[in-house]
Amino acid sequence: MTRTRLKKRLVPKLLIKHRLMGAEVLPVLVTTRKYGAARDVGNPVSQAKIYEAQLADELLVLNIDGTPIRGDAVMLGLIERLASETFMPLAVGGGVRSVDDFALLLAHGADKVSINGAALDGPELITAAAERFGRQCVVVSIDFRMEDVGPVVYRDRAAERTRWSVTEWAAEVTRRGAGELLLTDAGRDGTGTGLNCEVGRSVADLVDVPVILSGGCGLADHFVDGFVRGGAEAVAAGTFFCFRDQNPMQTRAHIRNASIPIRMET
Amino acid sequence: MIRQGTKRVGLIDYQAGNLQSIGNAFEHLGAEVVAVREAGDAANCTHLVLPGVGAFGFCADRLSSSGLTPLVERWALEAGRPLLGICVGMQLLADRSEESPAAEGLGWVGGSVRRIPGGHPEVRVPHVGWNTVTFAESCGSFAVGDEADFYFDHSYAYSDPTEGSTVASCRHGVTFSAAVRRGSVLAVQFHPEKSQEVGLRFLRGFLST
């Protein structure tokens, strides 16, 4: 008997910035390259509906303005609309500082909450959130850059270096209760040159929670690599899903042809 | 005045569930949705839903201190009216859970909830994502076929409900109950409200009971 029939996940990543449009501040979907300047793409809600129709397994929504989620009516309103107009799982991050912030996002329709800088500032937040909401609700996002010493954890949109190696930090957050790890190679973000499967594999071999690999998808083959060589349970991509003109169902078919279990239809 | 034939779904609001998403799904299906914070709120409801997000002990404590337990017991066990448990709302039907050994479940279906063992690179815990649910014939009214993929997000699972109560199963390292039924009570470990078309079909099946 097969051990599991769990499918690998393809996760569109919606990077959100607040933009002043006339008199109103609106959430705008953007893409970035190597975590640099953002390029506006469009309306996140209409894009999410397209992704849903294309059988996205989950959505990852990240506010990259670095502003606190508490009191951010623009982000909270966006999450509420995504939850009411699509029927797929939502992981949300950006500006989350406390257990109350988790509760706030869940109340607006998020299913999972991603934290990054807050975990580095006070990793006890991971444990507190896992005890309150269950660890399946707690995603720890780890941004890294490749250096001579190996992959090093960075924070604040990969602008600031930390003292952590990726494997040390991954082990630490998992020990403290993280339910999933989102690993992004900032140097590959938006380049389409392929995922960092070596770092993905080193973390996947170390921890027993699912790893979501991100940063660098440009071809359907890159997803296959992430699952097979990188040991990922899920691959998240922003630019790939925003700008690819090839049919996403063809991408899925390509991945399935590589004997990777994914959903093809509902 | 409630229109004839309109379904009115009461979501048990005990401050431990994702009411928003479940409510959205039922509204999408044309039902009216109300939050049930006290027994009177359920007066005009046709269906009740017991959601649950969080640790087993947290949810059990909240349900107990909400004072709503007598309502759901009268509703489901005495009156035999339809109730759907989702995720920890399913696990609460057990006697207990390894997650919170000191907490007591409702015990309607018996048995216990255990941590999924994991321990293999293909069997990571939490169990997150779309997995195949195999339905028993007795669950045929839910119009999703013998097998369908639903979205799961959990670390603990119902391993040994009372014999005969499991109406759907799923495998992730171990085989566990994906759905149990006792009389008018149906409870699922997966999230139909997050399972796109197939999830909506499932919920429509529940509304037609």
Interface residues (C-beta under 8 A of the other chain):
Chain A: M1 T2 R3 T4 R5 L6 K7 K8 R9 E52 L55 D57 E58 E80 A83 S84 F87 M88 P89 L106 A107 H108 G109 D111 K112 E131 R132 F133 G134 R135 Q136 C137 G179 E180 A204 D205 D208 V209 P210 G231 E233 A234 R263 T266
Chain B: N18 Q20 S21 N24 A25 H28 V53 G54 A55 F58 V88 G118 G119 H120 P121 E122 V123 R124 V125 P126 H127 V128 G129 W130 N131 T132 A148 D149 Y151 F152 D153 H154 S155 C170 R171 H172 G173 H191 E193 K194 S195 Q196 E197 V198 G199 L200
